Amino acid sequence: MTALQAVVLILVAIGGLAVILVRDPLRQAVVVGIYGMTLAVLFVVLQAPDVALSLGAVGSVALPLMIVMSLAKTRSREEE
């Protein structure tokens, strides 16, 4: 294992812990996006660019967007 791989693995572990510790759902969506990006970087470092591209699209963009949209819909229903 190279030093770069070790550093990225530590960043992924810290990101996973941050996702668990954040309690506000909107902030958690942002942290999930950052966590998805660090996972994509991990796969680039591990020489799997195809997995990194798909994870970058889904983990960093699509999942946080779905979380924010569902929160907006839920909050709009609570206001009615």
Contacts in CASP RR format, 6 or more apart in sequence:
PFRMAT RR
TARGET T0000
AUTHOR 0000-0000-0000
METHOD contacts of the structure
MODEL  1
MTALQAVVLILVAIGGLAVILVRDPLRQAVVVGIYGMTLAVLFVVLQAPD
VALSLGAVGSVALPLMIVMSLAKTRSREEE
4 45 0 8 1.000
5 42 0 8 1.000
5 45 0 8 1.000
5 46 0 8 1.000
8 38 0 8 1.000
8 41 0 8 1.000
8 42 0 8 1.000
8 45 0 8 1.000
9 42 0 8 1.000
11 38 0 8 1.000
11 41 0 8 1.000
12 35 0 8 1.000
12 38 0 8 1.000
12 39 0 8 1.000
12 42 0 8 1.000
15 31 0 8 1.000
15 34 0 8 1.000
15 35 0 8 1.000
15 38 0 8 1.000
16 35 0 8 1.000
18 31 0 8 1.000
18 34 0 8 1.000
18 35 0 8 1.000
19 28 0 8 1.000
19 31 0 8 1.000
19 32 0 8 1.000
19 35 0 8 1.000
22 28 0 8 1.000
22 31 0 8 1.000
25 67 0 8 1.000
25 71 0 8 1.000
26 68 0 8 1.000
26 71 0 8 1.000
28 67 0 8 1.000
29 64 0 8 1.000
29 67 0 8 1.000
29 68 0 8 1.000
29 71 0 8 1.000
30 64 0 8 1.000
32 59 0 8 1.000
32 63 0 8 1.000
32 64 0 8 1.000
32 67 0 8 1.000
33 59 0 8 1.000
33 60 0 8 1.000
33 61 0 8 1.000
33 63 0 8 1.000
33 64 0 8 1.000
34 60 0 8 1.000
35 59 0 8 1.000
36 55 0 8 1.000
36 56 0 8 1.000
36 59 0 8 1.000
36 60 0 8 1.000
36 63 0 8 1.000
37 56 0 8 1.000
37 59 0 8 1.000
37 60 0 8 1.000
39 55 0 8 1.000
39 56 0 8 1.000
39 59 0 8 1.000
40 52 0 8 1.000
40 53 0 8 1.000
40 55 0 8 1.000
40 56 0 8 1.000
40 59 0 8 1.000
40 60 0 8 1.000
41 52 0 8 1.000
42 52 0 8 1.000
43 49 0 8 1.000
43 51 0 8 1.000
43 52 0 8 1.000
43 55 0 8 1.000
44 52 0 8 1.000
END
